[in-house]
Amino acid sequence: MLTQATQNAAVHSVTGAFQIPAPAPPPGGDIHEVYESAAWIGIGGYNCDSESALLRTGVTFIYANGDVNANAWYEWYPSVDRTYYDINVSIGDLITASVTAYTSRSGTVTLINNSTGAQTSVTLGSAEYATLCMNSVEYIVGDTPQPNGGEPSFPFPAFGTLAFSDAFVSITPSASPLTNLLNIEQGEAALTSVSTEYDTITIKYIGDSE
């Protein structure tokens, strides 16, 4: 995953496009098992304190007994994630996701399926929400979000390579963010490698290859 943090500045929006990958059992995995992961972008999260919120949207991709499928969702964490019921996504679709924060307690999530032309948008806002941390953004492939940050329901799949292209972050006032590149690890072994070039963040599953 890639995270960016700013000092003395606020993130207004974050955008990125990616193709939903086809998940598969990892090396040595059981083809009759269920494996699940997700790709998302968000405002908040890493570099923020544990009491702050995270506004994010993304896609979960699932391998189950030889079948693969995907679903799209959004979340004002620590509230539970919610499925978009007015848009369908499938493995291989090209998705554009964006998150906009208006204040620390209001924002909009948007998801566009460029492969079908469908799009959806949800505006969220409530005084009851946890306060959004607006000095950090993230582009992540990781375990599917769980209620209250619980342990993942299913093991992490192999997914090939996922690239967040056209990555853009709007910051006010303009500032150079601090960037962190973090890999998914299992025990002491890295499962992913992360690289950046211009406006593209590439996350590659490496499993036991290293």
Secondary structure as UniProt FT lines:
FT   STRAND          2..5
FT   STRAND          10..19
FT   TURN            27..28
FT   TURN            31..32
FT   STRAND          34..44
FT   TURN            46..47
FT   TURN            50..51
FT   STRAND          53..64
FT   TURN            65..66
FT   STRAND          67..77
FT   STRAND          82..83
FT   TURN            91..92
FT   STRAND          94..103
FT   TURN            104..105
FT   STRAND          106..113
FT   TURN            114..117
FT   STRAND          118..125
FT   TURN            127..128
FT   STRAND          136..142
FT   HELIX           147..149
FT   STRAND          161..172
FT   STRAND          178..181
FT   STRAND          185..186
FT   TURN            187..188
FT   STRAND          189..190
FT   STRAND          192..197
FT   TURN            198..199
FT   STRAND          200..205
FT   TURN            207..208
//
